[in-house]
Amino acid sequence: FNPDGSPDTSFSGDGWRRMDVDGGTDMFYGLHRLDSGLILASGQTQDTGVTQESALVRFNSNGSTDTSFATNGIFTREMGDNDLARNLTVLPDGRIVLIGYSGISPNRDGYVMLLDEDGSLDASFDTDGIAELDLGGDETLIDVLRQPDGKLLVAGGANSADGTDLCISRYLLDGSLDPDFGTDGT
């Protein structure tokens, strides 16, 4: 949008961009604009069946897909029956932290992914680029914040037999929970 709220027609010709990733329903939940003008959008893609995958798309500032990122500009990952990339942040070195959850309630697990600038998983983070948060119930991660010391705070909810609790965990950049935060990092 322009400062006055009108559509910025330099973006995709009319100010908006529609995406069809896999023939089904696609939704974006998180956005991040890089200093270079590139735009990252996190969310979920569903094929024409029922497979739901976490998705991250990188757009050029004009609204076109940045085909140098991941596979033709789109990173997708299926870990369970219902995956969703809820939000993201970008580290000073350009790596991307993607958070969300995987699975169907009441057995969802939260996840934190670390991707290199090119959209590939960074294996230095929890050996495969993905750290799962499983506290024994239903965990969903909604937001992520990089602290000045580089540690990652992730926030969401955790359901158990006692109800739903707010949940904040802190991760180190190797993908492990920070033992100096809360109880074992949560």
C-alpha atoms as one frame of an Amber mdcrd trajectory, in Angstrom:
protein
   0.000   0.000   0.000   0.989   3.620  -0.504   1.166   5.873   2.582  -2.366
   7.121   1.819  -3.758   3.559   1.855  -4.206   3.212  -1.900  -2.803   0.104
  -3.647   0.835   0.402  -4.749   0.580  -0.599  -8.402   4.354  -1.162  -8.654
   3.636  -4.371  -6.709   2.324  -7.008  -9.121   0.677  -4.368 -11.352  -2.311
  -3.699  -9.100  -0.977  -3.798  -5.536  -1.782  -7.404  -4.650  -0.545 -10.881
  -5.464  -2.568 -14.078  -5.460  -0.681 -17.414  -5.139  -1.753 -20.929  -5.933
   1.048 -23.170  -4.696  -0.402 -26.645  -5.068  -3.947 -26.418  -6.464  -5.678
 -26.257  -3.082  -6.044 -23.704  -0.297  -3.063 -21.471   0.526  -2.858 -18.999
   3.425  -0.222 -16.587   4.701   0.118 -15.767   8.406   3.465 -13.999   8.787
   5.315 -11.376   6.737   8.844 -10.014   6.915  10.375  -7.386   4.650  14.140
  -7.605   4.209  16.308  -4.493   3.879  16.915  -5.529   0.252  13.180  -5.135
  -0.460  12.542  -8.892  -0.698   9.427 -10.080   1.150   9.068 -13.375   3.029
   5.583 -14.787   3.674   4.980 -17.799   5.924   1.869 -19.934   5.988   0.325
 -23.144   4.809  -0.385 -24.796   1.492  -2.879 -27.568   0.925  -2.915 -29.658
  -2.237  -6.168 -30.717  -3.881  -6.338 -33.565  -1.339  -5.892 -33.072   2.385
  -2.107 -32.739   2.706  -1.272 -29.495   4.498   2.355 -28.333   4.471   4.218
 -25.477   6.062   5.170 -22.953   3.407   7.537 -20.015   3.032   7.534 -17.888
  -0.113  10.017 -15.168  -1.053   8.790 -12.346  -3.269  10.726  -9.665  -5.094
   9.744  -6.088  -4.244   7.634  -5.944  -7.441   5.497  -8.912  -6.276   7.030
 -11.577  -8.498   8.233 -14.798  -6.896  12.008 -14.850  -6.266  12.888 -18.040
  -8.133  16.421 -18.100  -6.654  14.903 -19.070  -3.270  14.153 -22.738  -2.386
  12.247 -24.344  -5.285  11.082 -21.592  -7.652  10.672 -19.220  -4.697   8.699
 -21.610  -2.462   9.867 -23.695   0.507   7.410 -26.354   1.717   7.760 -28.958
   4.421   5.391 -31.725   5.519   6.158 -33.220   8.932   2.730 -34.448  10.028
  -0.918 -34.464   9.040  -1.509 -30.733   9.355   1.503 -28.399   9.197   1.435
 -24.635   9.456   4.245 -22.061   9.424   2.832 -19.373  11.669   5.561 -16.736
  11.786   9.196 -15.941  11.071  12.134 -13.698  11.791  15.423 -13.157  10.000
  18.805 -13.283  11.740  21.487 -10.647  11.043  23.409 -13.172   8.902  20.341
 -13.664   6.653  19.243 -17.066   7.948  15.504 -17.449   8.452  13.804 -18.734
  11.605  10.405 -20.253  10.831   8.043 -21.365  13.603   4.734 -23.184  13.653
   3.201 -26.528  14.462   2.594 -29.935  12.988  -0.069 -32.552  13.594  -3.737
 -32.642  14.533  -5.073 -31.549  17.922  -4.768 -32.891  20.596  -1.337 -34.132
  19.491   0.255 -31.166  17.715   3.911 -30.372  18.311   5.474 -26.977  17.882
   8.559 -26.576  15.727  11.356 -24.114  15.099  13.144 -24.348  11.733  16.327
 -22.626  10.646  16.800 -22.067   6.938  19.770 -20.681   5.065  19.240 -17.592
   2.897  18.684 -19.811  -0.148  15.720 -21.600   1.469  17.458 -24.841   2.442
  17.318 -26.287   5.959  20.396 -25.429   8.064  21.679 -28.743   9.478  23.691
 -26.916  12.171  20.347 -26.367  13.941  19.293 -29.539  15.812  21.190 -31.691
  13.228  18.458 -31.438  10.561  17.322 -27.797  10.694  14.188 -28.547  12.746
  13.735 -28.516  16.535  10.405 -29.908  17.724   8.717 -28.826  20.948   6.797
 -31.712  22.507   5.738 -31.161  26.107   3.427 -34.174  26.115   0.238 -32.449
  25.010  -0.814 -30.136  22.215   1.767 -27.422  21.485   1.320 -24.572  19.021
   3.920 -21.883  18.352   2.584 -18.510  17.215   5.414 -15.948  17.367   9.203
 -15.693  17.482  11.578 -12.983  18.664  15.356 -12.830  18.373  16.938 -11.470
  21.539  19.968  -9.123  21.330  22.177 -12.015  22.544  21.008 -14.136  19.570
  18.782 -16.516  21.532  15.304 -17.167  20.151  12.119 -16.713  22.178   9.103
 -18.577  20.822   5.601 -18.102  22.196   2.398 -20.063  21.868   0.216 -22.394
  23.829   0.421 -25.830  25.375  -2.669 -27.916  26.111  -2.774 -30.696  28.660
  -5.376 -32.469  30.790  -5.290 -29.384  33.061  -6.259 -26.973  30.253  -4.388
 -24.545  28.019  -1.361 -22.619  29.234   0.698 -19.900  27.669   4.059 -21.266
  26.642   7.337 -19.430  26.060  10.501 -21.328  25.213  14.007 -20.100  24.531
  16.271 -21.760  21.977  19.974 -21.513  21.399  21.163 -21.206  17.794  22.214
 -24.871  17.792  18.530 -25.838  18.114  18.612 -26.851  21.768  16.359 -25.433
  24.463  18.204 -22.985  26.722  18.568 -24.762  30.110  18.980 -21.362  31.834
  15.416 -20.323  30.885  12.330 -21.456  32.814  12.229 -25.188  33.421  14.539
 -26.907  30.931  14.099 -24.045  28.460  10.312 -23.604  28.659
